[in-house]
Amino acid sequence: MVRYINVKSRARTEFIDITDKVQEVLKEAGIVSGICYLYVPHTTAAITVNEGADPSVQRDIQAVLNKLVPFEGDYHHREGNSSAHIKASLVGISETVLVDEGRLVLGTWQSIFFCEFDGPRHRRVALKCLGDKKSS
């Protein structure tokens, strides 16, 4: 079964830590060992795993992306959000995280981030958790 996490961004570009929400879905699914697939069904948003302890890392990533792909440019897309489409393609729309003993297998400093590039908006992330379930 595919489950969804709702995300509400508040800025044009924003990295939103969804690690705890993903862990909640994993717990509800009862998976103790397996894989959790995360997928963003939006063309101007993405998902990444990166440093979660120091928020300056997310600011640095956003600053570099904005420098590489500025909001204004010689773009042809009529909606005016070409930079968001390009950033989403660069970062990527999916992640796979291992699950062990009912927990996401993440490094000490790692978190899962929803990456908004065309906000503020209401968004969602699709999750498919596969693996061994708790025995009753």
FENTANOR-V828819 format. One record per residue. N is the residue number from 1. RES is the residue in three letters. PHI is phi in whole degrees, 0 to 359 (999 if undefined). BURIAL is b if it has 9 or more other C-alpha atoms within 8 Angstrom, else e. D_LAST is the distance of its C-alpha to the last C-alpha in Angstrom with 1 decimal. Layout:
BEGIN
n:N res:RES phi:PHI burial:BURIAL d_last:D_LAST
n:N res:RES phi:PHI burial:BURIAL d_last:D_LAST
END
This chain:
BEGIN
n:1 res:MET phi:999 burial:e d_last:19.8
n:2 res:VAL phi:272 burial:e d_last:22.4
n:3 res:ARG phi:244 burial:e d_last:22.1
n:4 res:TYR phi:232 burial:e d_last:25.2
n:5 res:ILE phi:247 burial:b d_last:26.4
n:6 res:ASN phi:272 burial:e d_last:29.7
n:7 res:VAL phi:229 burial:b d_last:32.4
n:8 res:LYS phi:241 burial:e d_last:35.7
n:9 res:SER phi:272 burial:b d_last:38.5
n:10 res:ARG phi:241 burial:e d_last:41.5
n:11 res:ALA phi:223 burial:e d_last:43.9
n:12 res:ARG phi:299 burial:b d_last:45.5
n:13 res:THR phi:235 burial:b d_last:43.7
n:14 res:GLU phi:196 burial:b d_last:40.7
n:15 res:PHE phi:254 burial:b d_last:37.8
n:16 res:ILE phi:246 burial:b d_last:34.7
n:17 res:ASP phi:288 burial:b d_last:31.9
n:18 res:ILE phi:246 burial:b d_last:28.6
n:19 res:THR phi:306 burial:b d_last:26.4
n:20 res:ASP phi:297 burial:e d_last:24.5
n:21 res:LYS phi:295 burial:e d_last:24.1
n:22 res:VAL phi:295 burial:b d_last:22.7
n:23 res:GLN phi:298 burial:b d_last:20.2
n:24 res:GLU phi:297 burial:e d_last:19.1
n:25 res:VAL phi:297 burial:b d_last:18.6
n:26 res:LEU phi:300 burial:b d_last:16.6
n:27 res:LYS phi:297 burial:b d_last:14.3
n:28 res:GLU phi:299 burial:e d_last:14.1
n:29 res:ALA phi:287 burial:e d_last:13.4
n:30 res:GLY phi:77 burial:b d_last:10.4
n:31 res:ILE phi:283 burial:b d_last:12.4
n:32 res:VAL phi:253 burial:b d_last:12.4
n:33 res:SER phi:208 burial:b d_last:15.2
n:34 res:GLY phi:163 burial:b d_last:17.7
n:35 res:ILE phi:222 burial:b d_last:20.5
n:36 res:CYS phi:242 burial:b d_last:21.4
n:37 res:TYR phi:266 burial:b d_last:24.6
n:38 res:LEU phi:240 burial:b d_last:26.8
n:39 res:TYR phi:220 burial:b d_last:29.7
n:40 res:VAL phi:256 burial:b d_last:32.5
n:41 res:PRO phi:273 burial:e d_last:34.1
n:42 res:HIS phi:225 burial:e d_last:37.4
n:43 res:THR phi:270 burial:e d_last:40.6
n:44 res:THR phi:236 burial:b d_last:41.7
n:45 res:ALA phi:218 burial:b d_last:38.5
n:46 res:ALA phi:209 burial:b d_last:36.5
n:47 res:ILE phi:216 burial:b d_last:33.7
n:48 res:THR phi:210 burial:b d_last:33.9
n:49 res:VAL phi:249 burial:b d_last:32.3
n:50 res:ASN phi:200 burial:b d_last:34.9
n:51 res:GLU phi:304 burial:b d_last:35.9
n:52 res:GLY phi:249 burial:b d_last:34.2
n:53 res:ALA phi:279 burial:e d_last:35.8
n:54 res:ASP phi:243 burial:e d_last:39.4
n:55 res:PRO phi:298 burial:e d_last:40.1
n:56 res:SER phi:293 burial:e d_last:43.5
n:57 res:VAL phi:295 burial:e d_last:41.8
n:58 res:GLN phi:297 burial:b d_last:40.8
n:59 res:ARG phi:297 burial:e d_last:44.3
n:60 res:ASP phi:296 burial:e d_last:45.8
n:61 res:ILE phi:299 burial:e d_last:43.9
n:62 res:GLN phi:298 burial:b d_last:44.9
n:63 res:ALA phi:297 burial:e d_last:48.5
n:64 res:VAL phi:292 burial:e d_last:48.8
n:65 res:LEU phi:299 burial:b d_last:47.3
n:66 res:ASN phi:294 burial:b d_last:49.8
n:67 res:LYS phi:288 burial:e d_last:52.6
n:68 res:LEU phi:292 burial:e d_last:51.7
n:69 res:VAL phi:231 burial:b d_last:51.1
n:70 res:PRO phi:294 burial:b d_last:53.1
n:71 res:PHE phi:300 burial:b d_last:52.5
n:72 res:GLU phi:256 burial:e d_last:56.0
n:73 res:GLY phi:192 burial:e d_last:57.4
n:74 res:ASP phi:275 burial:e d_last:59.1
n:75 res:TYR phi:266 burial:e d_last:56.2
n:76 res:HIS phi:252 burial:e d_last:56.7
n:77 res:HIS phi:296 burial:e d_last:53.5
n:78 res:ARG phi:293 burial:e d_last:54.8
n:79 res:GLU phi:287 burial:e d_last:51.9
n:80 res:GLY phi:80 burial:e d_last:52.8
n:81 res:ASN phi:237 burial:b d_last:49.4
n:82 res:SER phi:302 burial:b d_last:50.0
n:83 res:SER phi:301 burial:b d_last:49.2
n:84 res:ALA phi:294 burial:b d_last:45.7
n:85 res:HIS phi:297 burial:b d_last:45.2
n:86 res:ILE phi:294 burial:b d_last:46.5
n:87 res:LYS phi:298 burial:b d_last:44.4
n:88 res:ALA phi:297 burial:b d_last:41.2
n:89 res:SER phi:293 burial:b d_last:42.2
n:90 res:LEU phi:293 burial:e d_last:43.0
n:91 res:VAL phi:282 burial:b d_last:39.7
n:92 res:GLY phi:109 burial:b d_last:37.4
n:93 res:ILE phi:255 burial:b d_last:34.9
n:94 res:SER phi:212 burial:b d_last:31.8
n:95 res:GLU phi:217 burial:b d_last:29.8
n:96 res:THR phi:235 burial:e d_last:26.9
n:97 res:VAL phi:234 burial:b d_last:24.8
n:98 res:LEU phi:290 burial:b d_last:22.5
n:99 res:VAL phi:233 burial:b d_last:19.0
n:100 res:ASP phi:216 burial:b d_last:17.8
n:101 res:GLU phi:53 burial:e d_last:15.2
n:102 res:GLY phi:77 burial:b d_last:14.5
n:103 res:ARG phi:237 burial:b d_last:18.2
n:104 res:LEU phi:296 burial:b d_last:21.2
n:105 res:VAL phi:270 burial:e d_last:23.4
n:106 res:LEU phi:234 burial:e d_last:26.7
n:107 res:GLY phi:293 burial:e d_last:29.7
n:108 res:THR phi:311 burial:e d_last:30.7
n:109 res:TRP phi:257 burial:b d_last:33.0
n:110 res:GLN phi:278 burial:b d_last:31.4
n:111 res:SER phi:221 burial:b d_last:30.3
n:112 res:ILE phi:259 burial:b d_last:29.8
n:113 res:PHE phi:241 burial:b d_last:32.7
n:114 res:PHE phi:279 burial:b d_last:33.5
n:115 res:CYS phi:252 burial:b d_last:37.3
n:116 res:GLU phi:270 burial:b d_last:39.4
n:117 res:PHE phi:236 burial:b d_last:42.9
n:118 res:ASP phi:212 burial:b d_last:44.1
n:119 res:GLY phi:264 burial:b d_last:43.1
n:120 res:PRO phi:284 burial:b d_last:42.7
n:121 res:ARG phi:206 burial:e d_last:40.2
n:122 res:HIS phi:264 burial:e d_last:36.9
n:123 res:ARG phi:228 burial:b d_last:34.7
n:124 res:ARG phi:210 burial:b d_last:31.2
n:125 res:VAL phi:237 burial:b d_last:29.1
n:126 res:ALA phi:269 burial:b d_last:26.8
n:127 res:LEU phi:233 burial:b d_last:23.6
n:128 res:LYS phi:230 burial:b d_last:21.6
n:129 res:CYS phi:254 burial:b d_last:18.6
n:130 res:LEU phi:238 burial:e d_last:17.6
n:131 res:GLY phi:149 burial:b d_last:15.4
n:132 res:ASP phi:282 burial:e d_last:12.1
n:133 res:LYS phi:260 burial:b d_last:9.1
n:134 res:LYS phi:301 burial:e d_last:6.3
n:135 res:SER phi:273 burial:e d_last:3.8
n:136 res:SER phi:284 burial:e d_last:0.0
END
